[in-house]
Amino acid sequence: MSAQTFFAALLFALVMAFTPGPNNVMLASSGARFGIARTMPHLLGVLVGFPVMLFLVGLGLASILLASPLLQLAMKTLSCTYLLWLTFQIARSSSGIGEGIGNKPLTFLQAAAFQWINPKAWLMAVGAISAYTAGHGSQLYFQVAIIALITLGVTLPSTLTWTAFGAGIRRFLRAPLALRLFNLAMALLLLASTVPILVEIWDGLKQV
C-alpha cells in the first residue's frame, strides 16, 4: 500500500468514524445514562467488533454480498428494522440517569454483534475495501489488515469522544424535560442515519 493510499484510507476512516451514526449515537446515549465506566463494554465491543468485521469482509464476504442483490436487500431490511425499533425505544424512553432500555448498557458481545447489522459499518467496510485495496493473495490480505488497523486506530478516539460527550452532559439531564429532549435528539439522529439505507431498500424493492 502506497503512502498516498494509506493517507486517503486514513482520511476516509476518520470522517466515517467521527460523524454521527448508529454506533456513535448509541454510545452517547449510553454515556449519558450509565456513565463512561458502565459503557466501556459497549465501547470495547464496537472497538473490536468493527475492525474484525471489516477484516472478514475484506477476505471475501463483501464479494458474496455484492453478488446477491436479494441478500443485500434482506440485510438492509433487517438492519433498518432493528434501527427503527431502537429509535422508537429511545424516543419513548423516560428512563432516568442510570437506567435505559433494558435498564442496562450493551455488553461487549452485543455491541460486537451489532456491527453485522449496522448499515454505516457495512458502508464503511465495503467502501474502504473497494477503494483502497488491489491485487490478490498475500498482497490483498496485507492491505486489508492495514485498513483494519487504521479503523482500529480511529475508532478508539471516536468512540471515546462520543461516550465522553454523553457522560459530559449527564449532569444536565437530571430534569425530566431535559432527559426527554435528549432522548428525542438521539432518536432523531439515529433515524437520520437510516434514511440513506431506506432509500436503497425502496430502490431494491422496485427492481425485484
C-alpha positions in Angstrom: 0.0 0.0 0.0 1.4 3.4 -1.1 1.7 6.3 1.3 -0.9 8.2 -0.8 -3.4 5.3 -0.5 -2.7 5.0 3.2 -3.5 8.6 4.0 -6.5 8.5 1.7 -7.8 5.5 3.7 -7.0 7.2 7.0 -8.9 10.4 6.0 -11.9 8.2 4.9 -11.8 6.3 8.2 -11.6 9.5 10.3 -14.6 11.1 8.6 -16.7 7.9 8.8 -15.7 7.3 12.4 -16.4 10.7 13.9 -19.6 11.6 12.0 -23.0 10.6 13.6 -24.1 7.1 13.1 -25.7 4.2 15.0 -22.6 3.4 17.0 -21.8 6.9 18.0 -25.4 7.8 18.8 -25.9 4.7 20.9 -22.6 5.4 22.8 -23.5 9.0 23.5 -26.9 7.8 24.8 -25.3 5.1 26.9 -22.7 7.5 28.3 -25.4 9.9 29.3 -27.5 7.2 31.0 -24.8 5.0 32.6 -21.5 7.0 32.5 -18.2 6.0 30.9 -17.3 3.1 33.2 -20.5 1.2 32.6 -20.4 1.9 28.9 -16.9 0.5 28.5 -18.0 -3.0 27.5 -20.2 -1.4 24.8 -17.4 0.8 23.6 -14.9 -2.2 23.5 -17.4 -4.2 21.6 -17.5 -1.6 18.9 -13.7 -1.1 19.0 -13.0 -4.8 18.5 -16.1 -5.8 16.5 -15.9 -3.4 13.7 -12.3 -4.0 12.6 -12.9 -7.7 12.8 -16.0 -7.4 10.7 -14.1 -5.2 8.2 -11.2 -7.7 8.0 -13.6 -10.6 7.3 -15.5 -8.5 4.7 -12.1 -7.8 3.0 -11.3 -11.5 2.9 -14.3 -12.3 0.8 -17.6 -11.7 2.5 -18.1 -8.4 0.5 -18.0 -10.3 -2.8 -20.6 -12.7 -1.6 -22.9 -9.9 -0.5 -22.4 -7.9 -3.7 -23.1 -10.9 -5.9 -26.6 -11.4 -4.4 -29.0 -8.4 -4.7 -31.6 -10.3 -2.7 -29.1 -10.9 0.2 -28.2 -7.2 0.2 -31.9 -6.3 0.3 -32.5 -8.8 3.2 -29.6 -7.4 5.2 -30.6 -3.8 4.7 -34.1 -4.6 5.7 -33.0 -6.4 8.8 -30.7 -3.5 9.7 -33.3 -0.8 9.3 -36.0 -2.8 11.1 -33.7 -3.0 14.1 -32.6 0.6 14.0 -36.2 1.9 13.6 -37.2 -0.2 16.6 -34.3 1.1 18.6 -35.2 4.7 17.5 -38.7 4.2 18.8 -37.5 2.8 22.1 -35.1 5.7 22.7 -37.7 8.3 21.6 -40.3 7.0 24.0 -37.9 6.4 26.9 -38.4 8.3 30.1 -35.7 6.4 32.0 -33.7 8.3 34.5 -29.9 8.5 34.7 -28.5 5.1 35.4 -31.5 3.4 33.6 -32.2 2.8 30.0 -33.6 0.3 27.5 -33.5 -2.9 29.4 -32.1 -1.0 32.4 -28.5 -1.9 31.4 -26.0 -0.9 28.8 -25.0 -3.2 25.9 -22.5 -5.9 26.6 -19.2 -6.4 24.7 -20.7 -9.3 22.6 -24.0 -7.4 21.9 -22.1 -4.4 20.6 -19.7 -6.5 18.6 -22.6 -8.5 17.0 -24.4 -5.2 16.2 -21.7 -4.3 13.7 -23.1 -7.0 11.4 -26.4 -5.3 11.1 -25.1 -1.7 11.3 -25.6 -0.1 7.8 -23.0 2.5 8.4 -20.5 -0.2 9.3 -21.2 -2.1 6.1 -20.9 1.1 4.1 -17.5 1.9 5.6 -16.3 -1.6 5.3 -17.3 -2.2 1.7 -16.3 1.3 0.7 -12.8 1.0 2.2 -12.1 -2.4 0.8 -13.4 -1.4 -2.7 -11.5 1.9 -2.8 -8.2 1.1 -1.1 -7.3 -2.4 -1.9 -5.9 -4.0 -5.1 -4.3 -7.3 -6.1 -4.9 -10.7 -4.6 -3.4 -13.3 -2.3 -1.0 -12.2 0.4 -0.8 -8.6 -1.1 -4.6 -8.2 -0.6 -4.5 -9.7 2.9 -1.8 -7.3 3.9 -3.8 -4.3 2.5 -7.0 -5.5 4.3 -5.0 -5.9 7.6 -3.6 -2.3 7.2 -7.1 -0.9 6.7 -8.4 -2.9 9.7 -5.6 -1.4 11.8 -6.4 2.1 10.6 -10.1 1.6 11.6 -9.0 0.3 15.0 -6.8 3.4 15.4 -9.6 5.9 14.6 -12.4 4.0 16.2 -10.8 4.3 19.7 -10.8 8.2 19.8 -14.2 8.5 18.1 -16.0 6.1 20.4 -14.3 7.7 23.4 -15.3 11.2 22.2 -19.0 10.3 21.7 -19.2 8.4 25.0 -17.5 11.3 26.9 -19.9 13.7 25.2 -22.8 11.7 26.6 -21.2 11.5 30.0 -20.3 15.1 30.0 -23.9 16.3 29.6 -25.1 13.7 32.1 -25.5 16.2 34.9 -27.8 18.4 32.8 -30.2 15.5 32.3 -31.5 15.2 35.8 -34.6 17.2 35.0 -37.3 15.1 33.2 -37.8 17.6 30.4 -34.0 17.8 29.6 -33.8 14.0 29.6 -36.8 13.8 27.3 -35.3 16.3 24.9 -32.0 14.5 24.9 -33.7 11.1 24.1 -35.6 12.7 21.3 -32.5 14.3 19.9 -30.7 10.9 20.0 -33.6 9.2 18.4 -33.7 11.8 15.6 -30.0 11.3 14.9 -30.5 7.6 14.8 -33.5 8.0 12.5 -31.5 10.2 10.2 -28.8 7.5 9.9 -31.4 5.1 8.5 -32.6 7.4 5.7 -30.0 6.5 3.1 -30.5 2.8 3.6 -34.3 3.2 3.5 -33.8 4.8 0.1 -31.7 1.9 -1.1 -34.3 -0.6 0.2 -37.0 1.2 -1.8 -34.9 1.2 -4.9 -34.2 -2.5 -4.4 -37.8 -3.4 -3.9 -38.7 -1.7 -7.2 -36.2 -3.9 -9.0 -37.4 -7.2 -7.5 
